[in-house]
Amino acid sequence: MTMHISIFGVGLIGGSLALCFKGKPGITVTGYAHTEAYADQVRAKGVVDHVTLSVEEAARDADVIFLCVPVGSLEYYLKQLNEIQLKPGCIITDVGSTKASIAECASQLELKDACFIGGHPMAGSERSGVGAASTLLFENAYYVLTPADNVPEEKLDTLARLLAHTRAHIVRVEPRLHDEIVGAISHLPHIIAVALVNQISAYNDDNALYRTLAAGGFRDITRIASSDPVVWRDILLNNRSVMLPLLRDWNEGIQRFMDMLEVGDGPAIEEAFRRAGEFRSVLPERRKGMIVSQYDLYLDVPDHPGIIGRIATELGANSINLSNIQIIESREDVPGVMRLSFRNEVDQERAKELLLSKGHPVYQ
């Protein structure tokens, strides 16, 4: 029998899921697009077998429906699906980064002829849209499922078998626990990065040296402050009951640092850094997570004609793909620093070995 999959929201996540399923024996993939212009982009990328602008057409014959729309739109589409005569036994799942609210919505709707299983692939990219979709996006990432207690095990098994095509690691978590953990490891860092960048931006209004000197590490540790404002508005408002206690805990931690500095408590400062370093050292290094990893290399660029082109040519000749090149200069008459960005760790490591073998000093 053919399994019919429908994807609502064929962007980075939805398009990547579609690519993982499309072409597999016994699977057809339909994509729902909300505008004709976006439908054309989906067709051009070739991530699905069929594209439609009709919610009913996308849903009515589906065995599994993936809601890959923004968090703020999940309940709207779930309610629409509840008004459609779905295929008996249909599984509806989502990919939102908050789970409690959509789980509550599903339980109140008492879906007809269908069951809802919350989902959250904990992977992403610095790019967005269907043009950034990739079959490798979820590989070696955690894919969290948050089924309600009344979801039949065979439905959960069906979804898990389908998601095996993503090569992600499936984890079952209770919806509210998911939101608490993700709030701490992803949502809170985004707030902190935005607040820090805005603080420095305010200082820069009086002295432009703040922006001039805020290079290197500062730019790297605050890069998530550039995330999509509308997406993060919806996520944080949806998860505000979790975020408020986390922010209170954060304020208490900052207050403890203020107290240490006020009394000059050096040993306490050392202990805080020691404990942080100890915990960070045991974090998984080669596992994808909520905050997208950066695969960058840096090297000094001497003032020689054609040096940038030669480095790029060496990488290309060895089939090493660059995602970006940036020249960072601190002041005039001083060689700049080249930042080479790669899409994965394999390309980064291959580039490092090649450049070192060619006599280029490389650092990370």
N, C-alpha and C positions, 0 to 999 in steps of 0.2 A: 504493500500500500504506500501511496505517496503522502508524505507529511507536508502540509501547507503551513508556511510560516509567514506572518505579516509583521512588518516593522513600521511603527508610527514614529516618524522623526528620523530620517535617514541622514544623520550627520556623522560626526566622528565616531561615536559609540554605536549608533544604529547601523551605520555603513560598515563598520568593522565587523559587527556581528553578522551582517548579511554576507560579507565576503567569506567569513568562516563557514557559513552554511551553504552558500550558492555552489552548485556543481557537485555537491555530495549526492551519492546514489539515493533515490527515493525522496529528495527534498526539493521543493520549489519555494522561492522567496518573493513575496510581494511587498513593495514599498509604498507607504502613503506619504504624499507630499501635499503641503497646504497651499502651494501656489504652482502655477504652470512653469514659472521661471525656475523654481527649485526642482520640479520634476525633470526639467531638461538637464539640470546638473547631475541628477541621480542617473538618468539614462546615459549621459556622456561618460560617467565614471564606470558604468556597467556592473554595479554592485548587486543588483537584484534582477530577477527574471521579468518582473512586470512592475510598472509604476501606475498608480491611480491617484486621482484627487478626491475620490469618494471614500468616506469613512466606512460606509456600509459595504461597498465592494471589497475593500481591503480586509474587512473583518468577517464576513459571513461564512466563508469556507475555511477559515483558519483553524488549524489544530493548536497552534501556539501564537499568541500575539505579544510582541515586545513593545512596550511604551517607552520610547527613547526621547521623549519630549522634556522640556525644562520642568523642574520640580513644581513650579507654580502652575503648570498646566496639567499635571497628572490626574488630579481629581476630575477635572473637566472631561478629559477623554475617557476615564473610567466610567463616569456617569453616562456618557454617550454610548459606550459599548453595552451598558446595561439596558439600553432601550432598543438594542438590535437583537434579532433572532440569531444567536450565535450557534455554531456547530456544537451539538451535545458533547460535553466532555472537554471543551476548549480550555486551554490554560492561558491565563493572562498574567504577564509579569512585567516588571518595569526595571529601569536602571538608575533610578534616582538616588542621590547621596543622602537622603533622609528616608526613613522607613516607617516610623510610628504613625504619621498622619495618613499616609496612603493605606496602611494596614487597617486603620480605624475606619476610613472611608469604605474600604472593601467589605468590612464586617457589617457595616450599617446598610449597605446596598443589598446584601443577600443575593449575589449574582445568580441569574437564571442560567442553568445549563452550562455553567463555567465555574472555574475556581481561580482565585488570585494567589500568586506566590511572589512576594516582594523579592527584588534582586538588586544587587549593587556590584558591578565590576569595578574593583579598586585599581583602575589604571586610567591613564589619560595621555595627553600630548600637549605640547606647547602650541600646536596648531588646532584649528577647529574646522568643522564643516565636512561634507562628504569627500572633498578633495584630499583630506588628510586620513581617510579610512585605510586600515591596514589589517591583514590577517594576523599580524604579529602583535597587535596592540595588547591582547590579554595574556599572551604566553608568559608563564611564570608569575602571573598575578593572582591575587585572591579574588574569587567571585563569591560574594556573600549572598546567601538565600535566607529569607526570613519568613518561612511559611507559618500560617496560623495553625493552631492545634487541630482544627477540623479538616485540614487538607489531607486527602488520602495519600498514603506513602507511594502508591503506584504513580500518582501524578508528579510527585517530587522526583521520583526515579526517572520518569520520562524527561523532565526538564534537565535533570543532571546529565543524563546520557546525551541529550542534544548539546548541552554546553561543553561536553567533552571535546567537541570540534574546535573550541577556542583555545584548548590546552591550558586553561586556567585551573586553579586549585579551588574546588568548591568547599565552602564553609557554611555551616548552618548557625545562625545567631538570632536571638530573640530581637524583634524590631526596636524596642526602646534601648536595649543594651547596645545594639548597633549604633544608634544615634548618639549615645553617650561616648562611646569609644571614638567614633569618627569626628564627633564634635571636638574632642580633645586633641586628636592627632592631625586633623586637617582644618576644621573650621576655626579653631582658636589661633593656630599659626597664621592663617590668612588675615584675621583681625589684627594681630600683633604687627604683621608686616605693613598693613595699610596705615595703622596708627603711627608706626615708626617713620615711614616715608613722609606722611603728612607733617609730622613734627619737624623733620629736617627741612621739608619744603617751606614751612613757616619761618625757620631760621634763615633760610636762603633769601627770603624777601628782604632781609636787612643786610645780608652779606653773601654775594654770589659765590664766594669761595666754598661754601658748603656743597653746592652742586659740582663744582670743579673737582673737589677732592673726594667726593663720594663715589669712588670707582672701585674696581676690583671686588673685594670681599663684601663690601656694603651692598653693591648692586646685586651680587649673587644671592645673599641671604634674604634680600627683600624682593626677589623677582616675582613671587606670587602676589605681590601687591598690584601687579599688572593684569590680574585675572578679570574676566568679564563682569562689569559692575551689576548688570541686570541679573545674571545668573546667581551671583553671590548675594544680592539683595533677597532673592527668593529663598535661597538655602538658609540664610541666617534667620530670616523672619520665621520660616517654617520650623527651625530648630531652636527657637529662642528660649524655650523652657529649659533646654540643656545648656545653652550658651551663657545664660545669666549666672548660674552657680560657678561655671568654669571661669568666667571673668572675675568673679569675686575671689576665687582661689588665686587667680593670677595677680590681682591687686595685693592680696596678702603676701604673696611671694616677693613682689616688688617692694612692699613695705619692709619686709625682713632685710632686703639688701640695703634699703635706706637706713635702717637702724644700725646695720653693721658698719656702714660708712660714717655715720654720725659719731659713733663711739670708737671708730678706728679698730674694729675687731678683725684683724688680719687672719687669725686662725679660722674664724667662722667663714670668711670669704674663701679661703683655701679649701675648707671642707665642702662648701657648696659646689665649687668647681670639681673637686675630686669625685663627689657623688654623681654629678652630671656626667663626667667623663666615664665613670665606671658603668653607668647604665647605657650610655650611648655606644660603648664598645661592644656590647652584646646584641645590638640591634641587627637584624638581618641586612646584609649588604647587597645580595644579589637577588633580591625579591622586589618586584614592582609594588608600589604603594600608592596612596592617595595623592601625594605630592609628587609630580613628575620629576624624575631624575634628570640631571643635566650631564651630558657627556662632552665636556669641553677639555681642550688642551690649550696651553699658552706657550708662546715662544717669542723671544726677542727678535725684532725685525731690523737688521742692519740697513743702513741707507745705501742700498745697492740697486741700480736699475733692474727691474724684472724679477726681483726676489720673490714677490708675492705670487706671480704667475708660475715661477718654477716650482714652488712648494705645492700649489694647487695641481700642477701638471703631474708631479711625482705621485700625488695621492690618486689622481684619476687613472694614471697608467697602471696602478695596482688595484684598480676596481674598488677603491675606498671612497664611499659617498660622503660628501660634506653636506650638512644642512645649512651652514652659515659661516661666513668669514667676517670678522670685525677687526679693525685696526684701532687700538686704544693708545692714545698719546697723552702723556702727562704734561709735557711742555715742549716748546719749540727747541730745535737743535739737539734733541735727544731721541735715539731710536725708539720707535713705538713698540707696542706689544701686540702680537697677533693672537686673536682668540679664534680657534677652530672648533666648530660645534658639529657633533655627529648625532645620528638618530639612535644609536645603540652602543652598548659597551664593547661589542665585538669590533666594530669599526674604530672606536676610540683606541682600543688596545693595539690593533693592527697599525693604525696611523702612528701611534707613539713609537712602536718598534721600528717602523720604516724611517721616521724622521730622525731618530737617534742614530740609526745606521748610516744616515746621510750627513751626520755631523751637526744636526740642528739641536741645540739645547732645548729640551721640552720639560715643562712642569705642569702640574695639575692644580 
